[in-house]
Amino acid sequence: MPTEYDALTMTGSGGAVSFALTKISADKMPETINGESGHHICYVKVLTELIARELTGQTGRYGLDEEKIGQIALASCLHDIGKSRIPQAILEKRGVLTPVEYDIVKKHTTLWGELIDRFGASLDPQIRAFARDVCLFHHERFDGTGYPHGLKGSDIPIWA
């Protein structure tokens, strides 16, 4: 594992949100990044890079060069930013969520737009596009049983 990670982070102040490229030390991992465990965000980023490289190497498809793989990996840091708009009481609930609570949590995939569309102008346009898809489609399933749209197979962007 790397000793230092580059991550896209989201910060909010006075109703405004900003995004920044941040260096994160593995020795001093923040407890939370973008509302999630710091370790989770860094693992997702590293796994995204590894899977994208392996997929590209094995299939020769998708046209993902190292630059795009890096952009997709950075975008993956923002995959759950929509959870910042979900009530903390639901996110921190111990035990099984009610069907209504679960429906509320599932909305985190679509709530990214409020943040990225409104405050993401500072993001590189390609990273912003990848982040949009990652946020929106990261809970879709190949068999069509995922959410929010129930997409199947190749209808799901490969970087999501």
Residue pairs with C-beta under 8 A, 6 or more apart in sequence:
1 26
1 46
2 26
2 46
3 25
3 26
3 27
4 23
4 24
4 25
4 26
5 23
5 24
5 26
5 42
5 45
5 46
6 21
6 22
6 23
6 24
6 74
7 21
7 22
7 24
7 33
7 41
7 42
7 45
7 74
7 77
8 19
8 20
8 21
8 22
8 34
8 74
8 75
8 77
8 78
8 123
8 127
8 131
9 19
9 20
9 21
9 22
9 33
9 34
9 77
10 17
10 18
10 19
10 34
10 78
10 81
10 84
10 115
11 17
11 18
11 20
12 18
12 84
16 119
17 115
17 118
17 119
18 119
18 122
19 78
19 119
19 120
19 122
19 123
21 74
24 30
24 33
24 38
24 42
26 42
29 38
29 39
29 42
30 38
31 37
31 38
32 38
33 41
33 42
33 77
34 41
34 77
34 78
34 80
34 81
34 84
35 80
35 81
35 83
35 84
36 80
36 83
41 77
44 76
44 77
44 79
45 73
45 74
45 76
45 77
46 73
48 72
48 73
48 76
48 159
49 69
49 70
49 72
49 73
52 64
52 69
52 72
52 73
52 159
53 69
55 61
55 62
55 64
55 158
56 62
56 64
56 69
62 158
64 72
64 158
64 159
68 126
71 124
71 126
71 127
71 130
72 130
72 134
72 159
74 127
74 130
75 127
75 130
75 131
75 133
75 134
75 159
76 134
78 112
78 116
78 131
78 134
78 135
79 134
79 135
79 138
80 108
80 135
81 112
81 115
81 116
81 135
82 107
82 108
82 109
82 110
82 111
82 112
82 114
82 115
82 135
83 91
83 105
83 108
83 111
84 111
84 115
85 107
85 108
85 111
85 114
85 115
86 104
86 105
86 107
86 108
86 111
87 104
90 97
90 101
90 104
90 105
91 105
93 101
97 105
106 139
106 147
106 148
107 148
109 135
109 136
109 137
109 138
109 139
109 147
109 148
110 136
110 148
112 131
112 132
112 135
112 136
113 132
113 136
116 123
116 128
116 131
116 132
116 135
120 128
120 131
123 131
130 159
133 157
133 159
133 160
134 159
134 160
136 148
136 160
137 149
137 151
137 156
137 157
137 160
138 160
139 146
139 147
139 148
140 146
140 147
140 148
140 149
140 150
140 151
140 156
140 160
142 152
142 153
142 156
143 152
144 150
144 151
144 152
144 153
